[in-house]
Amino acid sequence: METWSGITASVVFLGVLALIATERLHLMIAAFLGAMLLIFLHVLTLDQAIGYIGKSYATLSLFFGVMVMVRAFEPTKIFEYLATQMVIMARGEGKRLLLGIVAITTPICAMLPNATTVMLLAPLIPPMAAELNINFVPLLILMVFVANSAGLLTLVGDPATFIVGSSINMSFLDYLLKLSLGGAIAIATIVVMLPILFPNTWHKKLDDLAHLPRPQVNHPRMLALGGVIVVLVLGLFVVGDSLPVPISPAAIALLGAALCLLLTHHSGIDTVQNILRDVDWSTLVFFMSVFVLIGGLQETGVISQTAGLLGVVIGQNIALGSMLLLFVTGILSSLIPNIPLVVAMVPLLKEYLVNVNLVGPELLSPDFAGQVPPEILPLFAAMMFGATLGGNGTLMGASSNIVAAGIAEQHGKPISFRLFLNYGLPLMALQLVVISVYVGVRFLL
């Protein structure tokens, strides 16, 4: 790492975090200014910055596509209708509503990316909260917690689990048998914390359900055709990568957006200009800026050197290494999006294992097709759990957090860094402690 460039990238990144944490600037403006500083201070060239954004085109395309699809359905009032039905099913009780959010979000996030699920389900939250006369922000934050944690239920539930699992050739079934229980424990931890984190909602009860507003669904024909598009998109999300000609989730989301725009325009219920105007562009710009900030840390070697320090401390102690990886990765992931973090840390962990003679040099080969010894699996499991659960800690920790913040701001109630921290920090700490016990009992005793 070049000393000047590394220090500059670190100071700019920490400065952006400080501005967001203290709410002195809108988070998009803070990140955008930070990204521009890296370019004007020659930490990155403009070409390199655009290159780091380009490497994350799949994430941006996925978010844009789903945003357009969700916005296209607004004129049908389907979200208000479904929200009323959920309040009725919960019998007007806050605790049933909280448990219902957990029950609905968990199975979807086991198969779909967490941010995608939040974009699809979050529009239900504000009207539900309005009918119960409660603040919708805590409900959105709960959905984010569940979405992030449920990603641990399967190998494909979160990008971090997939990246780490693929690096050691772990199959979908292997993950279910060996690690999926950790995801279930993470969800159970949230359920136990519901009355503590959300006491006002937990004890809320609406006695007079008969006087709830009864929104009517508009444009049923358009809604039916749109439902076919949604089913097609969700089905392709699940099987797209396994088709003879694989289709990426980003391409699927963009196809869904194009079909929804066609349907909306042809039916005349809204205009393309209105839909595109209402896309959450500030969230998209924020993500692009964060990719540049993380690119500065990668380009200057800050992330690799930080991760490399673990090898010096761990030695050959697998138990100590697993616990350190779990908590250090969790803390780092609460500040740095988990995808670039695990991309940087996986090769470093492999190199450390080879250097201390715990595995052979074949593990470093790009064509490695074998299985890692069972005794070192706890290290990779700890990295998966820490990188995923750390996202619950702060507003910057996961893409789904930022998506939820954008949706909340569109409905007039921004989620501040401090507010999210009040909910997220205790939950993240408890989840990491509980998962450390699980890892210790499951693999180390």
N, C-alpha and C positions, 0 to 999 in steps of 0.2 A: 504493500500500500504506500503510495506517495503521501508523505506526511501532511503536506499542505492540503492536498485534495481530500484526503480522508477526514482531516479535522474539519474542513469546510463543509463537506457533505453531512458530517455528524451534527455540527452546530446548526446548520439549516434545518435538518430533520427535527432535531430537538426543539428548535425555535418554533417550527410549525406546530408541533405537539403542544408547546406551551401556549401559543396563541389560541389554539382550539380549546385547550383545557380551561383557560381563563376567560374564554368567550369574548376576547377582545376583537376578534374578527370572525366573520362567517367562515365556516370550515372550508368551503370551496375556495374563497378568496385567499385564505391562509395557505392552502396547499398549492394553489395556482402561483401565488407570489414566490413560494419556496422553490417550485420547479423552475421558474424564470430566473431566480437568483443563481441556481446551479449552472444555468446556461451562460449567464452574463459574467459569472466568476470563473468560467472555463473549466468547471469540474466535469461537465458534459458538453459536447457539441450539440447543436440543434439536431443534426442527423442522428446522433446517439440517443437523444431524448425521444425523437420520433420513433426510433427503432425499438426502444423499450415499450412505448405505447403500442407499436405494431405487434410486438410479441404477445401482447395481451388482447389482441383483437377479438379472440373468442369470447372473453368475458364481456367486453363492451358490446359486441354484437348480440350476445344472449340477453343482456339487460335491455338494450334498445328494443329488441324484438318483443320481449314480454311486456315492456312498458306500453308499446303501441297496441298490443292485443288487449291489455286490460283497459286502456283508455277507450278503445273502440266499442266496448260493451257498456260504457256509462249511460248512454241514452236509453238503454232498455230497462234501467232501474233494477237489474237483477241482483246487484250487491245489496241494495236496501231490502229487497224481498227476502233474500237468503239470511240476512242479518236478523230480520224479524222472526223468521222461522227458528233460528238458533236460540233466540231469547225465549221463545215459547217452549222449545224442547228442554231448555234449562229450567223451565218453570219459574223464570224470573229470579232465580237465585244466583248470586255472584259466584259462589264456590262451584256450582255446576258449570257455569260459563267458563271459568278458569280451567277446570278439568276437561271441558269440551275442547278448548283450544289446544291443550296438550294432546288429547286423543286424536284430533283431526290432523294436526301438524306432524306428529311423529311418524306415521307410516308413509306419508308423502315424502318427507325429508330423508327417509331411509333409502329412497331410490332417485330422487331428483335433487339437484343442487339447492342448498339452503336459501340462497338469495332469490332463486327462481320461485321457490315455494312462497317466500315472504311476499314477492310481488303479486302472486296469484291470489293469496289469501288475505293479505293486509287490507284491501279495500272493504272487507266485511267488518273490520273492527270499529271504525268511527261510528257508523250507524247503529251498531249493537250497543256501544257505550252510550250513545245519545238516548236510546230507548230506556236504558237503565239509569240514566242521569248520573253517569260516572265519567271520569276522565279516561279517554281512550289511550293515552300514552303508555300507562303501565301494561295494558293489554298488548300493545304492539311490542313492548320490550319483552314480555313473556313469550310471545310468538318467536321472537328472535332467539331467546335462550333455548327454546325447544328445538328450533330449526338447526342451530349450531350443534347441539348435543346429539340430536337424532342422527346426524351424519356419521356417528360412530357405530351405528347398528349394522351397516354393511360396508363392503369394500368401496362401493361407488357412491356412498352417501355424502362424502366430503372430498374436495380435491386433495387435501393433505393425506387422508387415509389411502387414496388411490395412488398418489405419487410414491409414498413410502412403501405401500404394499407391492406395487409393481416393481420397485427397485430390488425386491428380494423374491420376486416370482411367486407371491402369495396368491392363491386362487380365491375366487368368491366363496367357495365352500370352506376352505381353510380358515378364512377370516371369520365366517359364521361360527365355526366350531371353537376357535381359539380366542377370539377377541370381541365378538359381538356382545357378550355379556357385559363388557365394560360400558357399551353404549346404553344398555338397559339400566345399569346402575346410575349413569349420569342423568337419565330421564327421571328415575325414581328420586334422585336427590332434589330435582326441581319440584316434584310433586310434594315432597316433604316440606319444602321451603315456601310453598304457596301461601299459607296463612300468615307467615312471618314477613314475606316480601310484599304481599298485596293484601294487607288486613282490611282496608276499606272496601275493596271489591269482594273479598271473601265473605264478609258479613252482610253484604248488600242483598236486599230482598225486595222484589217488586210484587206487591200483593194483587194489584188490579191489572191483570193481563188483558182483560176484555177491552180496555181503553188504549191499548197499544195502537200506533198508526199502522194501517194496513196498506203498504205501498203496492200498487198494481204494476205488473210487468208490462212494459211497452214493447211494441214491435215484436210479437211472438214469432213471426215467420223468420225475421232476421236473427232472432235469438236461437231458434232451432238450427238454422244453418251455421251460425257461429259456434253452437255447441258441437257440431260435427267437426269443425276446424280444431276446436280445443281438444277433442278426443283424439283426432289425428296427431296433433302436436305432442300430447302427453304420451301416446303410444310410441311415437318415433323417439321421444326422449329415452324411453326404456330400452327399445330394441335397435335404435338407429346405428349404434356402433357395431352391432353384430350382423348387420345386413351384408349380402354379398358385395355390394358397393356401400361402404360405411358412410353414414351421414352424421356430421357433428352436431351437438346440441345447438351451437351458434347458428348453423345453417337452418336447422329446424325452426328455431325461434324467428329468424328472418322470414322464412317461408310463411309461418303463421301470421306474422305482421303484414306481409304483402297480401295474403288472402283476406285478412280482416279489413284492410284498407279498401280492397276491391269491393268487398261485401257492403261496407259502410257507404262508400261512394255510390255504388249502384242502387242501393236502397233509398238513398237520399236522406237518411236520418241525421247525418252529420257531414261535415266537410273534412277533406284531407288536411286543410290548413289548420282547422281547429284542433284536430287530433295531434298533429305534429307540434303545434304551439304548446300544448299541454304536457308534452313529454318532459320528464324531469331532467332537463339538460344540466342543471347544477350538479346533480349526482354523477352524471357521466363525466363532466369536466373534472370533478373532484377525483374520480377514479383514475383518469388519465394523468392528473398531476401527481397522485400518489405513486403510480407506476414509474414516473420520472424520478421522484424522490428516492424510491427503493432502488431504482437503477443507479443512482449516484452512490448509494451505499455498496451496491454490488461491484460497480466499476472500480471503486477505490479500495476494495478488499475489506471494508469494515465488517460486513456480515461474516465473511469467511474467517477473519481473525478472531471475531467474537466467539464463533462456534468452535474454532480450533483450540481455544483456551480450555474447553471441556476435556479434551484428550490429555492435557497435562495433569489435570486434577484427578481424572478417573483412574488412570493406570489400568490394571486388569481386574478391578473390583466391579463385577457386573451389577451387584445389588446397589452399590453406591452410585454407579454410573446411571442406572435406570432411574433412581430417585432424582438425581441431579438433572438428567435430561428432561424428566417430566416437569419439574418445577421451573427450570431455566427456560425451556421451550415454551411453557405456559405463559411465563412473564413476558418473554420476547414477543410471543404471538398476540399478546394483548396490545402491543404497540406497533407491531409490524404485521401486515397481512400474511397469513400462514403459507400461501403458495410460494412466494419468493423465499420465505424462511426455510421451508423444508427442502426446496430445490437446492439451496446453498448447503444445508446441513447433512443431507443424505450422503453425498460423496465424501464429506469430511468424516462422517461416522464410519463409513466403509474403510477409508484410508487409515483411520485410527485402529480399527479392528485388525487390519493387516499388519500394521506397524508393531502392535503388541502381541502378534502371533496367535491371536484367537481364531483367525481364519486364514486360508491360503490366499495368495495374490490373485487367483482367478476371480475373486469377488469384485475386483476393480475393472474387470473386462466389460466393455459395453455389450458383449455377446453372452454374458453370464446367464446360464439357463438352469443352474442348480438350485438347491435349497440351502438356506443358512442353517447352521447347527442350532438345535432347540435352545441351548443354553444362552445364546446371544439374542434370541427373539425378544426378551424383555426390553432391550435397548430400543429396538424399532417400535415396539408397542408403546413405550413411554413417549417416544417422539410423536407418534400419531395422536395419543390422548392429549398430550400437552399442547400441541399445535392447534388442535380442534377446540378444546375447552378454554384455552386462553382467549379465544375470540369473544367469550362472554364477559371479559373483564372491563373493556373500555369501548367507547363509541368507535374507535379506530380499529378494533380488533378483528372484525370480519366484514365481508362485503354485505352480508344481510343486515348488519347493524346500520350501515350507511343508507341502504335502501329504505329501511324502516324510518330513519331520520328524515329522508326526503319525502316520504309519504306523509309523515306527521306534519312537516312544514307546509305541504300543500293544503292540509286541512287546518292550518292556522295555529298549530301548537308545536313549535320546534322542540326537538329533544336535545337538551344541552349535554355537554361532555360531563358536567358534574352530576346531573340527574341520572344519566346512564351509569356512572361510576357508583352511585349510591346503591343501585340495584345489582350491578354486575360484579363489583369487587367481592362482596361477601359470598355470592353464589360461586364465582370462579374459585375462590380460596377453598370453599367447602368441597366443591367437585374435585379439585386437584388432590385434596387430602384423602377423600373417599376412594378415588381411583388409585392413589398410591398404595392404600391398603389392599385394594383388589389386585394390583400388579404384584405386590409382595406375597400375598397368599397364593395367587394363581401360578406364579412363575418362580418365585425365589425361595419359598420355604420347602 
